[in-house]
Amino acid sequence: MRDRPGTVDARIKDDSDMAVVAKLNREASTDDASAPPTLPLRPDFGTQGREISLRANYFPVDVQGNIYRYSATIALSANKKLSRRVKHRVFQLAEETVDWQQAGMSGHVAHDSAEKLVASIMLPQPLTIHGAYYEEEEDGPPSEGGTEYTLTLTFEEEVDQQTLHECLAGTPVDSQALAKVLSALNLVLTARASQSGVKIGRDNDSKKHPDQRLFFDSPDPKDIGGGLTVRQGFYTSVRPAHKQLMVNVNTCHAAFYKPQNFVDALEEYRRFVRGDMGAFGNQVRVVTQPNKNIVMIKGVSGWNARQHRFNHGQFGRITIEEYYKRKHNIKLKQPFLPLLEDPKGNFYPPEVCDILADQGFKGELTNSKHATEMLNVACKLPKENADEIVNRGIDKLGFRDSNPVLESFGVSVGTEMAVVPGRVLDKPGLSYSSGAPAGIDERASWNLRGVKFAVGARLDKWAVLVIQDGGRFDFKDAKDLDLRNITDGFRTMCNKSGMRVQPLTEHACVEVRLPPQSNRFRDNAIEEIERALRSLMEQAAPELVLIMLSDEDKAIYNGLKRLCDLRLDIATVCMQSAKVRKPGGQVQYFANIALKVNMKLGGINHKLDANSGVWLKSASTMIMGMDVTHPTGGISADGTPSIVAVVASVDKHFAQYPATLALRKSKVEIERDQDSGDNVLRDMFISRFELYKIRNNGELPERVILYRDGVSESQFVQVREYELTQLKSAFEHFGSYEPKLSIVVCGKRHHTRFYPTKQEDAAHDGNPLPGTVVDRGVTPAYEFDFFLQAHGGLKGTTRPTHYFVVHDENGFNADDLQRVTNDLSYMFERATKAVSLVSPAYWADVACERGRCYLHKLLHGDTDGGAEAAKEGKGRRGKKRAEDPVFQRAEGLWGDGVSGPRLRDTMFYL
């Protein structure tokens, strides 16, 4: 895409978007001050930085026809669950009927194969379609006694496109009303592709920008091991921009099950993955032998065909193995394999189950091997990615050639990417001890050669725990000479970097040999580690323990962090024995660990220099970050809580961000229950201000900026309604305290990508340069937002972060906020490079990940933790939730959180 002529779209080049913003701000200044608060209007567009032009993966959409909305209801004669798959099949069958044709629907409707349908013409009413239901894999309906379906379509309204026209013209509109129009148009634009592709994701009216992903037969599906392959698809979402409706198109990838016998799938998975089955086998459709029945499997059980017995009307109490022999004359070849279970509680031997094609893997790829393989497939250079979108994507989605459905709705889609203006911001200056500058390169990275930490921490007492667990690179014992060389080398690196680390004292290094695995969470091993640590703490009284891990066993790491953070109140830092023994990379490895240790102990690795962060330093300011992490669907125990983290700066250099963590109702991003008396979020905010006050001579900050991560576009208003309220309530705790507050939502889960049009404006790999910012051309002119890519790309096509202002009392203009955000992206002190997400939001994300260690058992499906939970206490705030035993178990695992005096006010989570 580089060096192809790229002229900025005329709708932007004429600066009409600037005129719209100026007009809106003039009108806002005369509005009634008592009017209900709304999202802030864009004050202006940014001007700082070197001007460039970029292609965006947005394509122009024109709509000339009418759109009529219908609701769909489905009924089946048999007692069959109306799953999304069954509804999809009903629509497939209905489209083949004479009734569908006679109603004039062919080529004139688009639907979500579930509940919504839009038409380009008025359909007859009432409209009901009947037919025989049978599965796609079956040849046809049974001759008698089959299931019948009834599909009823009811007219709701003509879609009011005036809301869309006002938005495109620059008038702020109701987001829910706009979402209805965009939802209808999304159905229209994906109607053709939905016939040939596998759709993942739902078109949802409640979302500000409804979207969906469609997967097609890949030219070369990549086997990523463990019974899974990767297929490429395309994401689409209709979005309004200044003077132009757009469709955002991007490549996307997802894991799919290989169609094969389930025995082969299990063997592949077990060869590939160490540990439990995770989400593998969850909600997979199989065809069973010998009856050719199609069954949905909910997961892999803990029983095998020789263990599990059931009562059979003819054979009495019988095992699954005996049943198949006597009923079907099938002698199972592998009766010791775990049985597969369906939602009704029926069990099936894997060897009689064949996995059907076109089934996405439901769950997260938590195994590091899978994640790495997926990344290798999905990461493509910008040119490859852009070419794939413009060529295969536009073709597969049906935007290039004749498309009867688009034509019937009067919709046309351009096939050239939009070209928008952007700017490259200057990098901030960074300084180390004695003002030594960081040599930041063109990739926004630097190194520690020749510099010392800005503020080096002191470590007088420390200890080493060596874990022996049968790993290839395990140390022989605590007196291993190699171990002594490594600890000496690490101490030397810390001191060379500006810390003051004393030598290890006698008896400050011990080993612990772990017992064989008793269960998947290694409870017996954690008990051994606890005994060793308690003994070590009694003998050496360390401020920090360096732990040499045997391998990458997550059960050991998670159990260890929970033990040390929640129960022992001792700072820890881990090294992998295999990694630290590699002589070639030892120096860099020590340097990376030293970065973490210095911050854990209260030091500061680097600062913004005197010429950078000007706005931040002009008045006392607290920078906050907030994130919420949720349990993984298909793996975690139902009802496992979400975890909320709040971090906040406590120093004038915006380097130290101590954290507070708490539990939240399962899968709730924003807590709306303000009247429950459970003001956990308010208390978390208060704790941050109290700590700031202690660290700043009793003073509170004059200004506060909260960077809120993880919020979807449809929840922006909810942040104002609920989290803003909690923050304001926290202010009231300090009397008449009223700092100026701004809240900025950070979004990484979007599909906007930018491609420089000139070589000189691109990095070596074709990505935009670090500091590239875009605030014109791809969003409505009135929204106060921008896209910023602060970092240098490491692999594939870089993704900018979308920053959206939902509340602003600081009176930011675009340049100031963009500069502040870019500067703070260089203050992620665990690294010597700019990062993709502004550092306070990044720290909150890291803190959330630490919180997941504490609930590791529940997050991995354990439902038998009641005894431990009861033993360990009520949990944070001591509030019992009798209606939710899983939450109670979580509270028991959590205890009082990180509440010990040594860790609670530190960056323990690094």
MONORSUL-V46064 format. One record per backbone hydrogen bond with DSSP energy under -0.5 kcal/mol. NH is the residue of the N-H (numbers start at 1). CO is the residue of the C=O. If there is no record, write none. Layout:
BEGIN
NH|CO ; NH|CO
END
This chain:
BEGIN
3|757 ; 4|1 ; 5|3 ; 9|419 ; 12|9 ; 13|9 ; 14|10 ; 15|12 ; 19|15 ; 20|16 ; 21|17 ; 22|18 ; 23|19 ; 24|20 ; 25|21 ; 26|22 ; 27|23 ; 28|24 ; 29|25 ; 30|26 ; 30|27 ; 31|28 ; 35|32 ; 42|782 ; 50|424 ; 52|422 ; 54|420 ; 55|755 ; 56|418 ; 57|753 ; 58|56 ; 59|247 ; 61|245 ; 62|412 ; 64|410 ; 65|409 ; 68|119 ; 69|157 ; 70|117 ; 71|154 ; 72|115 ; 73|152 ; 75|150 ; 77|148 ; 80|78 ; 83|81 ; 87|83 ; 88|84 ; 89|85 ; 90|86 ; 91|87 ; 92|88 ; 93|89 ; 94|90 ; 95|91 ; 96|92 ; 96|93 ; 97|94 ; 101|97 ; 102|98 ; 103|99 ; 104|101 ; 105|100 ; 108|105 ; 109|105 ; 110|118 ; 112|116 ; 117|70 ; 118|110 ; 119|68 ; 120|108 ; 127|153 ; 129|151 ; 131|149 ; 133|147 ; 138|135 ; 147|133 ; 149|131 ; 150|75 ; 151|129 ; 152|73 ; 152|150 ; 153|127 ; 154|71 ; 154|152 ; 156|69 ; 157|69 ; 159|67 ; 161|159 ; 163|160 ; 165|161 ; 166|162 ; 167|163 ; 168|164 ; 169|165 ; 170|166 ; 170|167 ; 171|166 ; 172|170 ; 178|174 ; 179|175 ; 180|176 ; 181|177 ; 182|178 ; 183|179 ; 184|180 ; 185|181 ; 186|182 ; 187|183 ; 188|184 ; 189|185 ; 190|186 ; 191|188 ; 194|190 ; 195|191 ; 195|192 ; 196|192 ; 196|193 ; 197|193 ; 198|215 ; 199|197 ; 200|213 ; 204|202 ; 205|203 ; 207|204 ; 210|207 ; 211|202 ; 212|236 ; 213|200 ; 214|234 ; 215|198 ; 216|232 ; 218|216 ; 221|218 ; 222|230 ; 223|221 ; 224|222 ; 224|228 ; 225|228 ; 228|225 ; 229|256 ; 230|222 ; 231|254 ; 233|252 ; 234|214 ; 235|250 ; 236|212 ; 237|248 ; 239|246 ; 241|244 ; 242|779 ; 243|168 ; 244|241 ; 245|61 ; 246|239 ; 247|59 ; 248|237 ; 249|57 ; 249|247 ; 250|235 ; 252|233 ; 254|231 ; 256|229 ; 257|359 ; 258|227 ; 260|258 ; 262|350 ; 262|353 ; 263|350 ; 265|261 ; 266|262 ; 267|263 ; 268|264 ; 269|265 ; 270|266 ; 271|267 ; 272|268 ; 273|269 ; 280|277 ; 282|279 ; 283|281 ; 283|297 ; 284|281 ; 284|297 ; 286|295 ; 287|354 ; 288|286 ; 288|293 ; 289|352 ; 292|288 ; 293|288 ; 295|286 ; 295|293 ; 297|284 ; 297|295 ; 298|341 ; 299|341 ; 301|339 ; 305|335 ; 305|337 ; 306|335 ; 307|304 ; 308|304 ; 310|318 ; 312|310 ; 312|316 ; 316|312 ; 318|310 ; 320|305 ; 320|308 ; 321|305 ; 323|319 ; 324|320 ; 325|321 ; 326|322 ; 327|323 ; 328|323 ; 328|324 ; 329|325 ; 330|324 ; 331|329 ; 332|330 ; 337|334 ; 339|303 ; 340|348 ; 341|299 ; 342|346 ; 343|296 ; 345|342 ; 348|340 ; 352|349 ; 353|350 ; 354|287 ; 355|260 ; 356|285 ; 360|358 ; 361|255 ; 362|360 ; 363|361 ; 366|364 ; 371|367 ; 372|368 ; 373|369 ; 374|370 ; 375|371 ; 376|372 ; 377|373 ; 378|374 ; 379|375 ; 380|378 ; 382|765 ; 385|381 ; 386|382 ; 387|383 ; 388|384 ; 389|385 ; 390|386 ; 391|387 ; 393|388 ; 394|389 ; 395|391 ; 396|392 ; 397|393 ; 398|395 ; 399|394 ; 400|394 ; 407|403 ; 408|404 ; 409|405 ; 410|407 ; 411|406 ; 412|62 ; 414|60 ; 418|56 ; 418|58 ; 420|54 ; 420|418 ; 422|52 ; 423|773 ; 424|50 ; 425|423 ; 425|771 ; 431|607 ; 432|436 ; 433|452 ; 435|432 ; 436|433 ; 438|430 ; 440|438 ; 441|445 ; 444|441 ; 446|832 ; 451|448 ; 453|497 ; 454|605 ; 455|604 ; 459|500 ; 463|544 ; 464|508 ; 465|546 ; 466|464 ; 466|510 ; 467|465 ; 467|548 ; 468|466 ; 468|512 ; 469|467 ; 474|471 ; 480|477 ; 484|480 ; 485|481 ; 486|482 ; 487|483 ; 488|484 ; 489|485 ; 490|486 ; 491|487 ; 492|488 ; 493|489 ; 494|490 ; 495|491 ; 496|492 ; 497|493 ; 498|495 ; 499|494 ; 500|457 ; 501|499 ; 502|459 ; 502|500 ; 505|462 ; 508|505 ; 510|464 ; 512|466 ; 514|468 ; 514|512 ; 522|519 ; 526|522 ; 527|523 ; 528|524 ; 529|525 ; 530|526 ; 531|527 ; 532|528 ; 533|529 ; 534|530 ; 535|531 ; 536|532 ; 537|533 ; 538|534 ; 539|535 ; 540|536 ; 541|536 ; 541|537 ; 543|461 ; 544|461 ; 545|571 ; 546|463 ; 546|544 ; 547|545 ; 547|573 ; 548|465 ; 548|546 ; 549|547 ; 549|575 ; 557|553 ; 558|554 ; 559|555 ; 560|556 ; 561|557 ; 562|558 ; 563|559 ; 564|560 ; 565|561 ; 566|562 ; 567|562 ; 567|563 ; 568|563 ; 569|564 ; 570|564 ; 571|543 ; 573|545 ; 575|547 ; 577|549 ; 577|575 ; 580|576 ; 581|577 ; 582|579 ; 583|581 ; 585|582 ; 586|583 ; 589|585 ; 590|586 ; 591|587 ; 592|588 ; 593|589 ; 594|590 ; 595|591 ; 596|592 ; 597|593 ; 598|594 ; 599|595 ; 600|596 ; 601|597 ; 602|599 ; 603|598 ; 604|455 ; 607|431 ; 609|429 ; 612|609 ; 617|613 ; 618|614 ; 618|615 ; 619|616 ; 622|703 ; 624|622 ; 624|705 ; 625|647 ; 626|707 ; 627|645 ; 629|643 ; 633|631 ; 635|632 ; 636|632 ; 637|858 ; 640|637 ; 642|664 ; 643|629 ; 644|662 ; 645|627 ; 646|660 ; 647|625 ; 648|658 ; 649|623 ; 650|656 ; 654|651 ; 658|648 ; 659|906 ; 660|646 ; 662|644 ; 664|642 ; 668|665 ; 669|667 ; 672|670 ; 674|672 ; 676|673 ; 679|677 ; 680|678 ; 683|679 ; 684|680 ; 685|681 ; 686|682 ; 687|683 ; 688|684 ; 689|685 ; 690|686 ; 691|687 ; 692|688 ; 693|689 ; 694|690 ; 695|691 ; 696|692 ; 696|693 ; 697|694 ; 698|693 ; 699|696 ; 702|620 ; 703|620 ; 704|740 ; 705|622 ; 706|742 ; 707|624 ; 707|705 ; 708|706 ; 708|744 ; 709|626 ; 709|707 ; 710|746 ; 715|712 ; 716|713 ; 719|715 ; 720|716 ; 721|717 ; 722|718 ; 723|718 ; 724|719 ; 726|722 ; 727|723 ; 728|724 ; 729|725 ; 730|726 ; 731|727 ; 732|728 ; 733|729 ; 733|730 ; 734|731 ; 735|732 ; 740|702 ; 741|739 ; 742|704 ; 743|807 ; 744|706 ; 745|804 ; 746|708 ; 747|745 ; 747|802 ; 750|748 ; 755|55 ; 756|766 ; 757|53 ; 761|758 ; 762|759 ; 763|767 ; 766|763 ; 769|761 ; 770|442 ; 771|789 ; 772|769 ; 772|789 ; 773|423 ; 774|787 ; 783|780 ; 784|40 ; 785|783 ; 786|803 ; 787|774 ; 788|801 ; 789|772 ; 790|788 ; 792|443 ; 798|796 ; 800|798 ; 801|788 ; 802|747 ; 803|786 ; 803|801 ; 804|745 ; 805|784 ; 806|743 ; 806|804 ; 807|743 ; 809|741 ; 817|813 ; 818|814 ; 819|815 ; 820|816 ; 821|817 ; 822|818 ; 823|819 ; 824|820 ; 825|821 ; 826|823 ; 827|824 ; 829|827 ; 831|828 ; 834|444 ; 835|825 ; 839|824 ; 841|838 ; 842|838 ; 843|839 ; 844|840 ; 845|841 ; 846|842 ; 847|843 ; 848|844 ; 849|845 ; 850|846 ; 851|847 ; 852|848 ; 853|849 ; 853|850 ; 854|850 ; 854|851 ; 855|851 ; 856|853 ; 859|855 ; 860|856 ; 860|857 ; 861|858 ; 862|857 ; 869|865 ; 870|866 ; 871|867 ; 872|868 ; 873|869 ; 873|870 ; 876|895 ; 878|875 ; 879|876 ; 880|878 ; 884|881 ; 888|884 ; 889|885 ; 890|886 ; 891|887 ; 892|888 ; 893|889 ; 894|890 ; 895|891 ; 897|894 ; 899|897 ; 903|900 ; 904|900 ; 906|903 ; 907|599 ; 908|906 ; 910|907
END
